Each structure stands twice: as C-alpha cells, then as structure tokens.
Amino acid sequence: MRNVEPLRAFDQIKLLADSRRMEILRLLMASSATLTQLARILGQSPAWVRHHILALESADLIELAETRTTGKVTEKFYRAKASALLLQEVILPKSKRPAVIFSGSHDLALEGIAERLAKHVTLLSLPVGSLDGLVNLRQGLCQISGAHILDESGEYNTPTVRHLFPDRDMDVITLAYRTQGLMLAGGNPKGIKSIADLPRPGVCFVNRNAGSGTRLWLDAELRRRGIPAETIQGYETAVKTHSEAAALIETGSADVSLGLQAAAHQHGLDFIPLFEERYDLVLPREQEKPLHPLLDYLQTLAFRQSLSVLTGYNPTHTGEQILVH
C-alpha cells in the first residue's frame, strides 16, 4: 500500500495553486513520464512542460526516476516523490506577538486566559473535542491542546497522550478540576433526575460532538447502564461547546445536556452534578517557549482567583505537572 504524504511548506502549496502544475504532478503520481509524453497528454509543447517540470523539481515535489538511451536519443522519465499529498498549512496572523493555536476540548477558563494574555500572545481557538484536539496536536495543526479523557484505568489523559505521542516529550499540566452534570431548563420542568431519565418520552437532549471528553464519558455511562443511544431523543444533535449546549436549553430548543456547572450557571440553568474531572493542557516540550506567558500565568494567584468565579471549578491542583511516562 502506497502512502499519503503531508505537505506543510507554504512555498510548495503556493506553487500547486497553478492548476497546470497540479495536473502534471497528478499525472506523475500515477506513473513516470517524459516531457514528450506529458506534452502529448496535455496538448502542449515539450518546452511548456519543461518550464513547469523545473518548478516542480526545484520545489522537491518530483524527481528524475530514470534515464533511457536508445541509439542517439536520451529520454528522461520523471515521477512524483509522493503517491498522494495531503495539504496542511496553518495561516497565522503576522505580528510581534506570537500566535498560538489551541485545539481541543472547550473550556470557559481558557476564554478568560486568552483575553488576559492578549498583549503577550494571540491565543486562537479551534474547539474540536479532547480526542480530535490531541490528534491535531500530533499532526502539527496546533501548538497546545486541552483534554479530559477518562481512561478505563480510571486515569485522566495520560494514557491517551502516551498512546498518541510515544516518541515525543510531552508536558501535561492541570488547568483545573471541573464539575460536570446535567444542565436543565430553569425549574427543571421535565422533572429530570439522572441519566436514566434521558430516554423518557418528551425529553429532548442535546449532545456534544463525537471525540469530546464529555461525549466519551456519556457513551461509556450509557453502555454501563445498558441504555441504547437511539432511545434518546436528540442524541444525534451535537454541538462543539458547553456554552452552545447551555444556550439551546436556555432558549427552549432542548431540555437537557451533559455539561459544565459553570456553563449552566452562566445561562441561568438548573444543574445536577454527576462527577468531577481533571482538565489538562497538553503540549510538546518544544512549544514551551512561545507558551511561556500562558504557562507562567497558570501559576499566579490572579488566575486561581479568576477560577473561583467559575462555578464548579476547583483550582487546588492548578499548574501541577502530570508525569506522562
């Protein structure tokens, strides 16, 4: 089986914005060819093809595969260096402040951190859930992630980090312990008391996105209780953040969701606590320098005080580094 190679260099991506060069590259991915053969396929002159071949060769996207000499005729066969390419380029703002992408589980405290540190670092958010955030970190699509994945061993995050990053030095730093539970419309008009009430007729649920730590916990709990997901009205309706879920309940679009106590409090919802979880920040050790303002801020009294404003956040272990290996 031939491999797909990631393409992250902006100069290479820019060169392939030319549809003619892209077409030549795709042909050379399929099989090696000479200038004459490519010219015949494309209906162009060999000189025209040669111009683009030189550009692709200088960008290290193609290579000379073989030279054949028949009598006085020498033919050069070119081929693509990769069987297929996956374009990956993150475009960041150009400024004196470093720009850092956070991708992972949504967290209300991080929103406050981004505002507080705006003069020192631009923190950009790509909320995709705990698992997909760590995958993005592995692929170089972000510099820091946040997760609250409970492993079967009863440990948060480190087993998943060890599995995804066996070859890299990783830092796992606790942001806070957070209380999660059932977020309910004010006054709890449907009389919901536990997870067991979710399948009841007339109860409309709103879910979190697949791969989020909240969704992973819910699915495990449904399996433990023997509750089929398809019996829950609204299970397939998913949002990316706790705030989005809370807003849908506040406006009457849903009756219940699993989420943060802090989000429920901000939207004036009722709340039934179910568990306390550890939420960690995860970053490769080589990213410590651009993230110093954030990491230093975690250790301050000011940050711990800001956490105390968020209902259900426990700052007792904030800033502690968790051993990965």
PEUR-V548856 format. One record per residue. N is the residue number from 0. RES is the residue in one small letter. PHI is phi in degrees with one decimal (NA if undefined). D_CENTER is the distance of its C-alpha to the mean C-alpha in whole Angstrom. Layout:
<<N & RES & PHI & D_CENTER> <N & RES & PHI & D_CENTER>>
This chain:
<<0 & m & NA & 27> <1 & r & -87.3 & 26> <2 & n & -97.2 & 23> <3 & v & -95.0 & 20> <4 & e & -105.1 & 19> <5 & p & -72.8 & 16> <6 & l & -118.4 & 18> <7 & r & -114.6 & 17> <8 & a & -74.5 & 20> <9 & f & -62.1 & 21> <10 & d & -62.1 & 24> <11 & q & -69.7 & 24> <12 & i & -63.3 & 22> <13 & k & -62.3 & 24> <14 & l & -63.3 & 27> <15 & l & -80.0 & 26> <16 & a & -66.6 & 26> <17 & d & -78.3 & 29> <18 & s & -60.8 & 30> <19 & r & -69.3 & 33> <20 & r & -69.7 & 31> <21 & m & -60.7 & 28> <22 & e & -66.0 & 31> <23 & i & -63.1 & 33> <24 & l & -61.8 & 30> <25 & r & -64.9 & 29> <26 & l & -64.9 & 33> <27 & l & -76.4 & 33> <28 & m & -71.6 & 30> <29 & a & -75.0 & 32> <30 & s & -167.3 & 35> <31 & s & -69.4 & 37> <32 & a & -156.9 & 39> <33 & t & -95.0 & 42> <34 & l & -58.1 & 42> <35 & t & -63.9 & 45> <36 & q & -64.4 & 43> <37 & l & -65.6 & 40> <38 & a & -61.0 & 42> <39 & r & -65.9 & 44> <40 & i & -65.1 & 41> <41 & l & -89.2 & 40> <42 & g & 68.7 & 43> <43 & q & -127.2 & 43> <44 & s & -81.9 & 45> <45 & p & -57.1 & 45> <46 & a & -64.5 & 45> <47 & w & -63.8 & 42> <48 & v & -65.5 & 40> <49 & r & -59.9 & 41> <50 & h & -57.1 & 39> <51 & h & -77.8 & 36> <52 & i & -61.4 & 36> <53 & l & -62.4 & 37> <54 & a & -66.1 & 34> <55 & l & -67.2 & 31> <56 & e & -68.5 & 33> <57 & s & -67.7 & 33> <58 & a & -86.5 & 29> <59 & d & 65.0 & 29> <60 & l & -98.5 & 28> <61 & i & -132.3 & 31> <62 & e & -148.6 & 34> <63 & l & -74.6 & 38> <64 & a & -90.9 & 38> <65 & e & -163.9 & 42> <66 & t & -120.7 & 45> <67 & r & -118.4 & 48> <68 & t & -116.2 & 51> <69 & t & -122.5 & 54> <70 & g & 63.3 & 57> <71 & k & -96.1 & 57> <72 & v & -101.5 & 53> <73 & t & -112.7 & 50> <74 & e & -116.2 & 47> <75 & k & -107.2 & 43> <76 & f & -103.2 & 41> <77 & y & -107.1 & 37> <78 & r & -143.7 & 34> <79 & a & -74.8 & 30> <80 & k & -75.1 & 28> <81 & a & -122.1 & 25> <82 & s & -74.9 & 26> <83 & a & -162.1 & 23> <84 & l & -125.1 & 20> <85 & l & -110.7 & 17> <86 & l & -76.7 & 16> <87 & q & -136.9 & 13> <88 & e & -147.0 & 14> <89 & v & -96.0 & 13> <90 & i & -99.9 & 16> <91 & l & -108.7 & 16> <92 & p & -64.1 & 19> <93 & k & -98.4 & 22> <94 & s & -155.6 & 24> <95 & k & -71.4 & 25> <96 & r & -82.1 & 23> <97 & p & -65.8 & 20> <98 & a & -105.9 & 16> <99 & v & -126.8 & 13> <100 & i & -100.7 & 10> <101 & f & -101.0 & 8> <102 & s & -135.7 & 4> <103 & g & 166.4 & 5> <104 & s & -78.2 & 8> <105 & h & -63.8 & 11> <106 & d & -143.9 & 14> <107 & l & -69.5 & 17> <108 & a & -65.0 & 18> <109 & l & -64.5 & 15> <110 & e & -62.3 & 17> <111 & g & -68.1 & 20> <112 & i & -62.3 & 19> <113 & a & -59.3 & 18> <114 & e & -68.7 & 21> <115 & r & -66.2 & 23> <116 & l & -100.0 & 22> <117 & a & -57.4 & 22> <118 & k & -75.3 & 25> <119 & h & -109.4 & 23> <120 & v & -152.1 & 20> <121 & t & -92.5 & 18> <122 & l & -100.1 & 14> <123 & l & -105.3 & 12> <124 & s & -109.5 & 10> <125 & l & -128.7 & 6> <126 & p & -75.2 & 7> <127 & v & -132.0 & 5> <128 & g & 101.3 & 7> <129 & s & -59.3 & 8> <130 & l & -68.6 & 7> <131 & d & -66.1 & 4> <132 & g & -64.5 & 3> <133 & l & -67.7 & 6> <134 & v & -64.4 & 6> <135 & n & -61.1 & 4> <136 & l & -63.8 & 7> <137 & r & -61.4 & 9> <138 & q & -87.1 & 9> <139 & g & 79.9 & 10> <140 & l & -90.5 & 7> <141 & c & -155.2 & 7> <142 & q & -105.4 & 10> <143 & i & -150.3 & 10> <144 & s & -134.0 & 8> <145 & g & -135.4 & 9> <146 & a & -146.4 & 10> <147 & h & -146.2 & 14> <148 & i & -94.2 & 14> <149 & l & -89.0 & 18> <150 & d & -81.5 & 19> <151 & e & -59.4 & 22> <152 & s & -74.3 & 24> <153 & g & 93.0 & 23> <154 & e & -98.3 & 21> <155 & y & -89.8 & 18> <156 & n & 69.5 & 15> <157 & t & -61.0 & 17> <158 & p & -61.4 & 18> <159 & t & -68.1 & 14> <160 & v & -63.2 & 14> <161 & r & -60.9 & 17> <162 & h & -69.0 & 16> <163 & l & -84.7 & 13> <164 & f & -127.9 & 15> <165 & p & -68.8 & 19> <166 & d & -109.5 & 20> <167 & r & -131.2 & 18> <168 & d & -83.4 & 19> <169 & m & -119.2 & 17> <170 & d & -105.2 & 17> <171 & v & -121.6 & 16> <172 & i & -126.1 & 18> <173 & t & -70.4 & 19> <174 & l & -83.4 & 18> <175 & a & -173.8 & 20> <176 & y & -93.1 & 21> <177 & r & -127.9 & 21> <178 & t & -93.9 & 23> <179 & q & -115.1 & 22> <180 & g & -176.7 & 24> <181 & l & -88.4 & 25> <182 & m & -90.9 & 25> <183 & l & -130.5 & 28> <184 & a & -58.9 & 30> <185 & g & -52.8 & 33> <186 & g & 84.1 & 36> <187 & n & 46.4 & 34> <188 & p & -63.0 & 36> <189 & k & -88.7 & 35> <190 & g & 63.1 & 36> <191 & i & -78.2 & 33> <192 & k & -120.2 & 33> <193 & s & -159.6 & 31> <194 & i & -56.3 & 28> <195 & a & -62.9 & 31> <196 & d & -85.7 & 32> <197 & l & -60.5 & 29> <198 & p & -77.7 & 31> <199 & r & -59.8 & 34> <200 & p & -58.3 & 35> <201 & g & 88.6 & 34> <202 & v & -96.4 & 31> <203 & c & -104.4 & 28> <204 & f & -101.8 & 25> <205 & v & -123.2 & 21> <206 & n & -99.1 & 18> <207 & r & -97.3 & 15> <208 & n & -65.9 & 12> <209 & a & -58.0 & 12> <210 & g & 94.8 & 10> <211 & s & -74.0 & 10> <212 & g & -60.8 & 12> <213 & t & -64.8 & 15> <214 & r & -66.3 & 15> <215 & l & -62.1 & 15> <216 & w & -65.1 & 18> <217 & l & -61.1 & 20> <218 & d & -61.5 & 20> <219 & a & -65.4 & 22> <220 & e & -68.9 & 24> <221 & l & -64.0 & 25> <222 & r & -63.7 & 26> <223 & r & -62.4 & 28> <224 & r & -87.6 & 30> <225 & g & 72.1 & 30> <226 & i & -99.1 & 29> <227 & p & -66.8 & 28> <228 & a & -59.0 & 25> <229 & e & -68.4 & 27> <230 & t & -84.1 & 29> <231 & i & -99.2 & 27> <232 & q & -67.1 & 28> <233 & g & 96.1 & 24> <234 & y & -56.0 & 22> <235 & e & -79.4 & 20> <236 & t & -85.0 & 20> <237 & a & -125.2 & 16> <238 & v & -124.7 & 15> <239 & k & -91.4 & 11> <240 & t & -134.4 & 13> <241 & h & -62.7 & 16> <242 & s & -64.7 & 18> <243 & e & -62.2 & 18> <244 & a & -63.0 & 19> <245 & a & -63.6 & 22> <246 & a & -64.3 & 23> <247 & l & -65.5 & 24> <248 & i & -70.6 & 26> <249 & e & -60.5 & 28> <250 & t & -87.2 & 28> <251 & g & 86.3 & 30> <252 & s & -78.1 & 27> <253 & a & -150.5 & 26> <254 & d & -99.9 & 28> <255 & v & -157.6 & 26> <256 & s & -153.7 & 22> <257 & l & -94.4 & 21> <258 & g & -170.2 & 19> <259 & l & -75.2 & 20> <260 & q & -60.6 & 24> <261 & a & -63.0 & 23> <262 & a & -67.4 & 21> <263 & a & -60.9 & 24> <264 & h & -63.5 & 27> <265 & q & -62.8 & 25> <266 & h & -103.9 & 26> <267 & g & 67.6 & 29> <268 & l & -98.5 & 29> <269 & d & -76.8 & 30> <270 & f & -149.5 & 28> <271 & i & -116.5 & 29> <272 & p & -66.8 & 27> <273 & l & -120.2 & 26> <274 & f & -161.7 & 25> <275 & e & -108.9 & 23> <276 & e & -124.1 & 20> <277 & r & -99.2 & 19> <278 & y & -106.4 & 16> <279 & d & -116.0 & 15> <280 & l & -92.5 & 13> <281 & v & -126.0 & 12> <282 & l & -150.1 & 13> <283 & p & -66.5 & 15> <284 & r & -59.9 & 18> <285 & e & -70.5 & 19> <286 & q & -94.0 & 16> <287 & e & -61.2 & 19> <288 & k & -61.0 & 21> <289 & p & -65.7 & 19> <290 & l & -98.9 & 18> <291 & h & -54.5 & 21> <292 & p & -56.7 & 22> <293 & l & -69.3 & 19> <294 & l & -63.6 & 20> <295 & d & -67.8 & 24> <296 & y & -64.6 & 23> <297 & l & -60.2 & 22> <298 & q & -88.1 & 25> <299 & t & -90.2 & 28> <300 & l & -64.5 & 30> <301 & a & -59.7 & 28> <302 & f & -70.0 & 25> <303 & r & -61.8 & 26> <304 & q & -67.2 & 29> <305 & s & -66.7 & 26> <306 & l & -67.8 & 24> <307 & s & -64.6 & 28> <308 & v & -75.8 & 27> <309 & l & -86.3 & 25> <310 & t & -59.0 & 26> <311 & g & 89.4 & 25> <312 & y & -96.8 & 23> <313 & n & -116.7 & 25> <314 & p & -89.9 & 25> <315 & t & -55.1 & 27> <316 & h & -109.0 & 25> <317 & t & -59.1 & 23> <318 & g & 88.0 & 22> <319 & e & -75.0 & 23> <320 & q & -90.2 & 22> <321 & i & -101.1 & 21> <322 & l & -69.2 & 23> <323 & v & -89.4 & 20> <324 & h & -108.8 & 23>>
